Amino acid sequence: MARKRRNYKPLTALAIMAIAALVAAAVTFTNVTYWVVNATKPPAMKYPGADTTVAGGNYIKVSYYYDSQNALNITRISVIGFTGDPTNYTDALRLCNYYGYGPITAQLIYIGTVGSTGYERYVKAFYVYFTNPYVQPGAGFIDATTYSQSATVTINPGSCVTVGVYLKIDPNIPMNLANGRTILATYQVNVQFTAQ
């Protein structure tokens, strides 16, 4: 009696497809990580400079607020420029490395005008700098020239650097705007800190 030969080709093909599916399948496994969050003061912080005490603080005021919409701590420095004459405050703000463990570099980045008052045209120079505006490049503008970023300075642990501001106000400004209270312009300057 002759034996009937069975056709194993469909079973073989199915076995090959099953093996291929296992090889192509992603292997998933879980490896647990815990992220423990603590808090401390940032390594670099901003403080009012010594010029805020000149004339009882009538010419420079420093205040702070939290912008919840953008999640930023904002330092607001209000400065008064004198019409017709350049005004230079050499110690308007201090950047300090009190909480860091190593040196930090700082750079001033001029972003530009925040909003508009319509009186910006009377500000002929707004220029922030470290140490000396004539030796070390700063950020801002003087007449028609814009300086987008300052030189970089290093702040060692336990040390501070000063930020000065140079202003020039148009001598032809209307007297009702030269009252020391009217905001002529607001400029954004970011302080970029980098830990080394």
Accessible surface in RSA format (square Angstrom, percent):
REM  Atomic radii and reference values for relative SASA: ProtOr
REM  Chains: A
REM  Algorithm: Lee & Richards
REM  Probe-radius: 1.40
REM  Slices: 20
REM RES _ NUM      All-atoms   Total-Side   Main-Chain    Non-polar    All polar
REM                ABS   REL    ABS   REL    ABS   REL    ABS   REL    ABS   REL
RES MET A   1   231.18 119.7 147.53  97.6  83.65 199.2 140.49 119.4  90.69 120.2
RES ALA A   2    99.64  91.6  65.61 101.2  34.04  77.4  74.36 104.7  25.29  67.0
RES ARG A   3   227.36  95.5 197.03 100.4  30.34  72.2  75.76 103.5 151.60  91.9
RES LYS A   4   187.56  91.5 160.56  98.5  27.00  64.3 110.47  99.4  77.09  82.1
RES ARG A   5   225.17  94.5 200.53 102.2  24.64  58.7  79.42 108.5 145.75  88.3
RES ARG A   6   182.26  76.5 161.24  82.2  21.03  50.1  40.90  55.9 141.37  85.7
RES ASN A   7   107.49  74.1  80.05  77.4  27.44  66.1  39.73  95.6  67.76  65.5
RES TYR A   8   129.85  60.6 125.96  71.7   3.89  10.1  95.20  71.5  34.65  42.7
RES LYS A   9   160.32  78.2 154.27  94.7   6.05  14.4 100.31  90.3  60.01  63.9
RES PRO A  10    86.71  63.2  72.84  66.4  13.88  50.4  81.46  67.3   5.25  32.6
RES LEU A  11   111.71  62.2 106.86  76.4   4.86  12.2 107.18  75.3   4.54  12.2
RES THR A  12    72.30  51.4  67.51  68.4   4.79  11.4  53.71  72.1  18.59  28.1
RES ALA A  13    51.68  47.5  46.32  71.5   5.35  12.2  50.92  71.7   0.76   2.0
RES LEU A  14   108.07  60.2 106.41  76.1   1.67   4.2 107.50  75.5   0.58   1.6
RES ALA A  15    50.56  46.5  43.28  66.8   7.27  16.5  50.09  70.5   0.46   1.2
RES ILE A  16   108.40  61.7 107.01  79.7   1.39   3.4 107.69  77.5   0.72   1.9
RES MET A  17   125.15  64.8 118.57  78.5   6.58  15.7  90.67  77.1  34.48  45.7
RES ALA A  18    54.24  49.9  44.65  68.9   9.59  21.8  52.74  74.3   1.50   4.0
RES ILE A  19   109.60  62.4 109.60  81.7   0.00   0.0 109.60  78.9   0.00   0.0
RES ALA A  20    56.91  52.3  47.09  72.7   9.82  22.3  53.71  75.6   3.19   8.5
RES ALA A  21    63.76  58.6  49.51  76.4  14.25  32.4  58.85  82.9   4.91  13.0
RES LEU A  22   139.43  77.6 124.47  89.1  14.95  37.6 124.94  87.7  14.49  39.0
RES VAL A  23   122.27  80.5  95.18  86.2  27.09  65.3 102.59  89.1  19.67  53.4
RES ALA A  24    88.14  81.0  51.66  79.7  36.48  83.0  61.56  86.7  26.58  70.4
RES ALA A  25    59.05  54.3  39.45  60.9  19.60  44.6  50.09  70.5   8.96  23.7
RES ALA A  26    95.33  87.6  60.12  92.8  35.21  80.1  69.21  97.5  26.11  69.2
RES VAL A  27   133.51  87.8 105.71  95.7  27.80  67.0 109.52  95.2  23.99  65.1
RES THR A  28   125.33  89.1  94.14  95.4  31.19  74.3  73.36  98.5  51.97  78.6
RES PHE A  29   161.34  80.7 132.88  82.3  28.46  74.1 140.12  84.9  21.23  60.8
RES THR A  30   119.32  84.9  87.14  88.3  32.18  76.7  57.65  77.4  61.67  93.2
RES ASN A  31   120.49  83.1  94.09  90.9  26.40  63.6  24.40  58.7  96.09  92.9
RES VAL A  32   102.30  67.3  76.36  69.1  25.93  62.5  80.84  70.2  21.45  58.2
RES THR A  33    96.87  68.9  73.32  74.3  23.54  56.1  62.83  84.4  34.03  51.4
RES TYR A  34   192.61  89.9 161.03  91.6  31.57  82.2 120.06  90.2  72.55  89.4
RES TRP A  35   216.54  86.9 186.73  90.4  29.81  70.0 179.80  95.9  36.75  59.6
RES VAL A  36   124.92  82.2  93.33  84.5  31.59  76.1  97.24  84.5  27.68  75.1
RES VAL A  37   135.52  89.2 104.95  95.0  30.57  73.7 108.20  94.0  27.32  74.1
RES ASN A  38   130.16  89.8  98.65  95.3  31.51  75.9  38.43  92.5  91.73  88.7
RES ALA A  39   104.46  96.0  64.79 100.0  39.67  90.2  72.50 102.1  31.96  84.7
RES THR A  40   122.33  87.0  88.30  89.5  34.02  81.1  75.78 101.8  46.54  70.4
RES LYS A  41   108.46  52.9 104.53  64.1   3.94   9.4  55.14  49.6  53.33  56.8
RES PRO A  42    72.45  52.8  65.88  60.1   6.57  23.9  72.45  59.8   0.00   0.0
RES PRO A  43    58.54  42.7  58.40  53.2   0.14   0.5  58.54  48.3   0.00   0.0
RES ALA A  44     9.95   9.1   1.66   2.6   8.29  18.9   1.66   2.3   8.29  22.0
RES MET A  45    48.02  24.9  43.87  29.0   4.16   9.9  48.02  40.8   0.00   0.0
RES LYS A  46    56.26  27.4  48.16  29.5   8.10  19.3  22.81  20.5  33.45  35.6
RES TYR A  47    65.79  30.7  65.79  37.4   0.00   0.0  60.26  45.3   5.53   6.8
RES PRO A  48    58.70  42.8  45.96  41.9  12.74  46.3  45.96  37.9  12.74  79.2
RES GLY A  49     2.79   3.4   0.00   N/A   2.79   3.4   0.69   1.9   2.10   4.7
RES ALA A  50    52.19  48.0  40.68  62.8  11.50  26.2  49.12  69.2   3.06   8.1
RES ASP A  51    22.49  15.8  22.11  22.0   0.38   0.9   1.67   3.9  20.82  20.8
RES THR A  52    23.38  16.6  16.43  16.7   6.96  16.6   8.67  11.7  14.71  22.2
RES THR A  53   105.00  74.7  87.16  88.4  17.85  42.5  72.17  96.9  32.83  49.6
RES VAL A  54    74.21  48.8  67.13  60.8   7.08  17.1  74.00  64.3   0.22   0.6
RES ALA A  55    52.16  48.0  20.69  31.9  31.46  71.6  41.95  59.1  10.21  27.0
RES GLY A  56    74.33  91.7   0.00   N/A  74.33  91.7  40.21 110.3  34.13  76.4
RES GLY A  57    10.18  12.6   0.00   N/A  10.18  12.6   9.74  26.7   0.44   1.0
RES ASN A  58    90.32  62.3  81.94  79.2   8.38  20.2  15.62  37.6  74.70  72.2
RES TYR A  59    73.02  34.1  71.59  40.7   1.43   3.7  30.27  22.7  42.75  52.7
RES ILE A  60     1.52   0.9   0.00   0.0   1.52   3.7   0.14   0.1   1.39   3.8
RES LYS A  61   120.91  59.0 116.21  71.3   4.70  11.2  98.54  88.7  22.37  23.8
RES VAL A  62    27.86  18.3   0.33   0.3  27.52  66.3   0.35   0.3  27.51  74.6
RES SER A  63    54.50  46.1  50.72  67.7   3.78   8.7  42.54  90.6  11.96  16.8
RES TYR A  64   114.01  53.2  86.65  49.3  27.35  71.2  84.88  63.8  29.13  35.9
RES TYR A  65   117.39  54.8 103.94  59.1  13.45  35.0  82.36  61.9  35.02  43.2
RES TYR A  66   130.35  60.9 105.99  60.3  24.36  63.4  80.68  60.6  49.67  61.2
RES ASP A  67    33.31  23.3  28.79  28.7   4.51  10.7   8.31  19.6  25.00  24.9
RES SER A  68    91.13  77.0  68.91  92.0  22.22  51.2  34.33  73.1  56.81  79.6
RES GLN A  69   166.16  92.9 130.67  95.5  35.49  84.5  44.52  94.8 121.64  92.3
RES ASN A  70    92.00  63.4  70.85  68.5  21.15  50.9  15.38  37.0  76.62  74.1
RES ALA A  71    68.42  62.9  49.38  76.2  19.04  43.3  49.38  69.5  19.04  50.4
RES LEU A  72    96.55  53.8  94.33  67.5   2.22   5.6  96.55  67.8   0.00   0.0
RES ASN A  73   118.99  82.1 101.33  97.9  17.66  42.5  29.92  72.0  89.06  86.1
RES ILE A  74    50.03  28.5  47.45  35.3   2.59   6.2  49.35  35.5   0.68   1.9
RES THR A  75    24.63  17.5   5.90   6.0  18.73  44.6   3.56   4.8  21.08  31.9
RES ARG A  76   109.20  45.8 105.33  53.7   3.87   9.2  33.81  46.2  75.39  45.7
RES ILE A  77    63.75  36.3  38.73  28.9  25.02  60.3  38.73  27.9  25.02  67.9
RES SER A  78    50.03  42.3  42.13  56.2   7.90  18.2  32.92  70.1  17.11  24.0
RES VAL A  79    41.58  27.4  16.37  14.8  25.22  60.8  16.39  14.2  25.19  68.3
RES ILE A  80    49.75  28.3  46.91  34.9   2.84   6.8  49.75  35.8   0.00   0.0
RES GLY A  81    18.50  22.8   0.00   N/A  18.50  22.8   0.22   0.6  18.27  40.9
RES PHE A  82    88.24  44.1  85.82  53.2   2.42   6.3  88.16  53.4   0.08   0.2
RES THR A  83    59.30  42.2  42.22  42.8  17.08  40.7  11.17  15.0  48.13  72.8
RES GLY A  84    35.56  43.9   0.00   N/A  35.56  43.9  10.21  28.0  25.35  56.8
RES ASP A  85    92.55  64.8  92.46  92.0   0.08   0.2  18.14  42.7  74.40  74.2
RES PRO A  86    78.51  57.2  57.40  52.3  21.11  76.7  57.48  47.5  21.03 130.7
RES THR A  87    10.88   7.7   7.38   7.5   3.50   8.3  10.41  14.0   0.47   0.7
RES ASN A  88    62.62  43.2  34.43  33.3  28.19  67.9  17.97  43.3  44.64  43.1
RES TYR A  89    17.61   8.2  16.09   9.2   1.52   3.9  17.61  13.2   0.00   0.0
RES THR A  90    75.13  53.4  69.73  70.7   5.40  12.9  46.72  62.7  28.41  43.0
RES ASP A  91    16.00  11.2  16.00  15.9   0.00   0.0   9.33  22.0   6.67   6.6
RES ALA A  92     3.99   3.7   3.99   6.2   0.00   0.0   3.99   5.6   0.00   0.0
RES LEU A  93     9.71   5.4   9.71   6.9   0.00   0.0   9.71   6.8   0.00   0.0
RES ARG A  94    80.93  34.0  80.93  41.3   0.00   0.0  13.77  18.8  67.16  40.7
RES LEU A  95     0.00   0.0   0.00   0.0   0.00   0.0   0.00   0.0   0.00   0.0
RES CYS A  96     1.91   1.4   1.71   1.9   0.21   0.5   0.00   0.0   1.91   2.1
RES ASN A  97     0.13   0.1   0.00   0.0   0.13   0.3   0.00   0.0   0.13   0.1
RES TYR A  98   112.62  52.6  84.91  48.3  27.71  72.1  54.96  41.3  57.66  71.1
RES TYR A  99    94.02  43.9  76.23  43.4  17.79  46.3  49.67  37.3  44.34  54.7
RES GLY A 100    14.72  18.2   0.00   N/A  14.72  18.2   4.39  12.1  10.33  23.1
RES TYR A 101   220.66 103.0 184.38 104.9  36.28  94.4 140.97 105.9  79.69  98.2
RES GLY A 102    24.10  29.7   0.00   N/A  24.10  29.7  17.97  49.3   6.13  13.7
RES PRO A 103    48.63  35.4  47.66  43.4   0.97   3.5  47.66  39.3   0.97   6.0
RES ILE A 104     3.53   2.0   3.53   2.6   0.00   0.0   3.53   2.5   0.00   0.0
RES THR A 105    24.73  17.6  24.66  25.0   0.07   0.2  15.56  20.9   9.18  13.9
RES ALA A 106     0.27   0.3   0.00   0.0   0.27   0.6   0.27   0.4   0.00   0.0
RES GLN A 107    28.39  15.9  28.36  20.7   0.04   0.1   3.77   8.0  24.63  18.7
RES LEU A 108     2.46   1.4   2.46   1.8   0.00   0.0   2.46   1.7   0.00   0.0
RES ILE A 109    35.44  20.2  35.44  26.4   0.00   0.0  35.44  25.5   0.00   0.0
RES TYR A 110    31.32  14.6  20.95  11.9  10.37  27.0  12.39   9.3  18.93  23.3
RES ILE A 111    93.06  53.0  63.43  47.3  29.63  71.4  65.40  47.1  27.66  75.1
RES GLY A 112    12.41  15.3   0.00   N/A  12.41  15.3  12.09  33.2   0.32   0.7
RES THR A 113    69.16  49.2  38.81  39.3  30.34  72.3  20.50  27.5  48.66  73.6
RES VAL A 114    77.64  51.1  65.44  59.2  12.20  29.4  69.01  60.0   8.63  23.4
RES GLY A 115    59.76  73.7   0.00   N/A  59.76  73.7  42.50 116.6  17.26  38.7
RES SER A 116    95.92  81.1  57.32  76.5  38.59  88.9  39.89  84.9  56.03  78.5
RES THR A 117    56.31  40.1  29.21  29.6  27.10  64.6  38.50  51.7  17.81  26.9
RES GLY A 118    37.93  46.8   0.00   N/A  37.93  46.8  33.43  91.7   4.50  10.1
RES TYR A 119    72.93  34.0  72.93  41.5   0.00   0.0  31.47  23.7  41.45  51.1
RES GLU A 120    39.08  22.4  34.24  25.9   4.83  11.5  25.48  49.3  13.60  11.1
RES ARG A 121   148.07  62.2 131.19  66.9  16.88  40.2  76.93 105.1  71.14  43.1
RES TYR A 122    26.83  12.5  26.83  15.3   0.00   0.0  11.34   8.5  15.49  19.1
RES VAL A 123    13.29   8.7   6.78   6.1   6.51  15.7   6.78   5.9   6.51  17.7
RES LYS A 124    81.33  39.7  79.09  48.5   2.24   5.3  42.03  37.8  39.30  41.9
RES ALA A 125     0.00   0.0   0.00   0.0   0.00   0.0   0.00   0.0   0.00   0.0
RES PHE A 126    22.19  11.1  22.19  13.7   0.00   0.0  22.19  13.5   0.00   0.0
RES TYR A 127    10.51   4.9  10.51   6.0   0.00   0.0   2.52   1.9   7.99   9.8
RES VAL A 128    13.75   9.0  13.75  12.4   0.00   0.0  13.75  11.9   0.00   0.0
RES TYR A 129     0.21   0.1   0.21   0.1   0.00   0.0   0.21   0.2   0.00   0.0
RES PHE A 130     0.91   0.5   0.84   0.5   0.07   0.2   0.84   0.5   0.07   0.2
RES THR A 131   105.88  75.3  83.19  84.3  22.69  54.1  64.36  86.5  41.52  62.8
RES ASN A 132    51.98  35.8  51.18  49.5   0.80   1.9  11.73  28.2  40.25  38.9
RES PRO A 133    21.88  15.9   9.09   8.3  12.80  46.5   9.09   7.5  12.80  79.5
RES TYR A 134   170.21  79.5 133.57  76.0  36.64  95.3 115.72  87.0  54.49  67.2
RES VAL A 135   121.44  79.9  92.76  84.0  28.68  69.1  97.80  85.0  23.64  64.1
RES GLN A 136    40.41  22.6  38.18  27.9   2.23   5.3  15.39  32.8  25.01  19.0
RES PRO A 137    78.44  57.2  71.55  65.2   6.89  25.1  77.76  64.2   0.68   4.2
RES GLY A 138     0.26   0.3   0.00   N/A   0.26   0.3   0.00   0.0   0.26   0.6
RES ALA A 139     0.00   0.0   0.00   0.0   0.00   0.0   0.00   0.0   0.00   0.0
RES GLY A 140     0.00   0.0   0.00   N/A   0.00   0.0   0.00   0.0   0.00   0.0
RES PHE A 141    29.32  14.7  29.32  18.2   0.00   0.0  29.32  17.8   0.00   0.0
RES ILE A 142    48.84  27.8  46.25  34.5   2.59   6.2  46.25  33.3   2.59   7.0
RES ASP A 143    85.42  59.8  64.67  64.4  20.75  49.1  36.10  85.0  49.32  49.2
RES ALA A 144   106.47  97.9  67.67 104.4  38.80  88.3  78.81 111.0  27.66  73.3
RES THR A 145    69.57  49.5  65.79  66.7   3.78   9.0  35.12  47.2  34.46  52.1
RES THR A 146    87.84  62.5  62.06  62.9  25.78  61.4  37.22  50.0  50.61  76.5
RES TYR A 147    81.02  37.8  76.40  43.5   4.62  12.0  51.27  38.5  29.75  36.7
RES SER A 148    69.64  58.9  64.47  86.0   5.18  11.9  38.38  81.7  31.27  43.8
RES GLN A 149    97.69  54.6  86.34  63.1  11.34  27.0  14.06  29.9  83.63  63.4
RES SER A 150     4.70   4.0   0.00   0.0   4.70  10.8   0.90   1.9   3.80   5.3
RES ALA A 151    26.24  24.1  16.67  25.7   9.57  21.8  26.22  36.9   0.02   0.0
RES THR A 152    73.68  52.4  48.37  49.0  25.31  60.3  32.80  44.1  40.88  61.8
RES VAL A 153    19.22  12.6  14.48  13.1   4.74  11.4  19.22  16.7   0.00   0.0
RES THR A 154    71.34  50.7  49.46  50.1  21.88  52.1  27.28  36.6  44.06  66.6
RES ILE A 155     1.09   0.6   0.00   0.0   1.09   2.6   1.09   0.8   0.00   0.0
RES ASN A 156    80.12  55.3  79.14  76.5   0.98   2.4  14.98  36.1  65.14  63.0
RES PRO A 157    62.99  45.9  43.66  39.8  19.33  70.3  44.00  36.3  18.98 118.0
RES GLY A 158    57.52  70.9   0.00   N/A  57.52  70.9  27.88  76.5  29.64  66.4
RES SER A 159    46.77  39.5  41.27  55.1   5.49  12.7  22.01  46.9  24.75  34.7
RES CYS A 160    42.36  32.0  14.93  16.7  27.43  64.5   8.01  20.3  34.35  37.0
RES VAL A 161    29.95  19.7  24.62  22.3   5.32  12.8  29.95  26.0   0.00   0.0
RES THR A 162    41.39  29.4  37.48  38.0   3.91   9.3  22.82  30.6  18.58  28.1
RES VAL A 163     8.44   5.6   8.44   7.6   0.00   0.0   8.44   7.3   0.00   0.0
RES GLY A 164     0.26   0.3   0.00   N/A   0.26   0.3   0.06   0.2   0.19   0.4
RES VAL A 165     6.45   4.2   6.45   5.8   0.00   0.0   6.45   5.6   0.00   0.0
RES TYR A 166    27.50  12.8  27.50  15.6   0.00   0.0   9.53   7.2  17.97  22.2
RES LEU A 167     9.12   5.1   8.96   6.4   0.16   0.4   8.96   6.3   0.16   0.4
RES LYS A 168    51.05  24.9  50.56  31.0   0.50   1.2  23.81  21.4  27.25  29.0
RES ILE A 169    11.90   6.8  11.08   8.3   0.82   2.0  11.11   8.0   0.79   2.1
RES ASP A 170    21.82  15.3  21.56  21.5   0.25   0.6   1.33   3.1  20.49  20.4
RES PRO A 171    92.96  67.8  69.69  63.5  23.27  84.6  70.00  57.8  22.97 142.7
RES ASN A 172   124.45  85.8 100.88  97.5  23.57  56.8  30.41  73.2  94.04  90.9
RES ILE A 173     9.46   5.4   2.09   1.6   7.38  17.8   2.09   1.5   7.38  20.0
RES PRO A 174    54.74  39.9  43.88  40.0  10.86  39.5  54.74  45.2   0.00   0.0
RES MET A 175   153.99  79.7 140.91  93.3  13.08  31.1 117.50  99.9  36.50  48.4
RES ASN A 176   110.64  76.3  91.06  88.0  19.59  47.2  48.72 117.3  61.92  59.8
RES LEU A 177    16.16   9.0  12.88   9.2   3.28   8.3  12.88   9.0   3.28   8.8
RES ALA A 178    36.44  33.5   6.24   9.6  30.20  68.7  14.49  20.4  21.95  58.1
RES ASN A 179    57.67  39.8  33.54  32.4  24.13  58.1  26.43  63.6  31.24  30.2
RES GLY A 180    46.34  57.2   0.00   N/A  46.34  57.2  22.38  61.4  23.96  53.7
RES ARG A 181   192.45  80.8 164.34  83.8  28.11  66.9  81.27 111.1 111.18  67.4
RES THR A 182    46.42  33.0  26.05  26.4  20.37  48.6  20.99  28.2  25.44  38.5
RES ILE A 183    87.35  49.7  76.08  56.7  11.28  27.2  81.02  58.3   6.34  17.2
RES LEU A 184    26.58  14.8  22.74  16.3   3.84   9.7  22.74  16.0   3.84  10.3
RES ALA A 185    21.36  19.6   0.60   0.9  20.76  47.2   0.68   1.0  20.68  54.8
RES THR A 186    57.88  41.2  52.84  53.6   5.04  12.0  43.40  58.3  14.48  21.9
RES TYR A 187    35.65  16.6  12.53   7.1  23.12  60.2  11.15   8.4  24.50  30.2
RES GLN A 188    71.79  40.1  67.62  49.4   4.16   9.9  20.69  44.0  51.10  38.8
RES VAL A 189    36.58  24.1  12.88  11.7  23.69  57.1  12.88  11.2  23.69  64.3
RES ASN A 190    62.46  43.1  58.67  56.7   3.79   9.1  18.57  44.7  43.89  42.4
RES VAL A 191    36.06  23.7  11.96  10.8  24.09  58.1  11.96  10.4  24.09  65.3
RES GLN A 192    96.69  54.1  89.84  65.7   6.85  16.3  26.58  56.6  70.11  53.2
RES PHE A 193    66.14  33.1  38.77  24.0  27.37  71.2  38.79  23.5  27.36  78.3
RES THR A 194    71.59  50.9  68.00  68.9   3.58   8.5  56.32  75.6  15.27  23.1
RES ALA A 195    76.87  70.7  50.44  77.8  26.43  60.1  50.44  71.0  26.43  70.0
RES GLN A 196   124.33  69.5  59.64  43.6  64.69 154.0  61.48 130.9  62.86  47.7
END  Absolute sums over single chains surface
CHAIN  1 A    13617.2      10738.2       2879.0       8253.8       5363.3
END  Absolute sums over all chains
TOTAL         13617.2      10738.2       2879.0       8253.8       5363.3
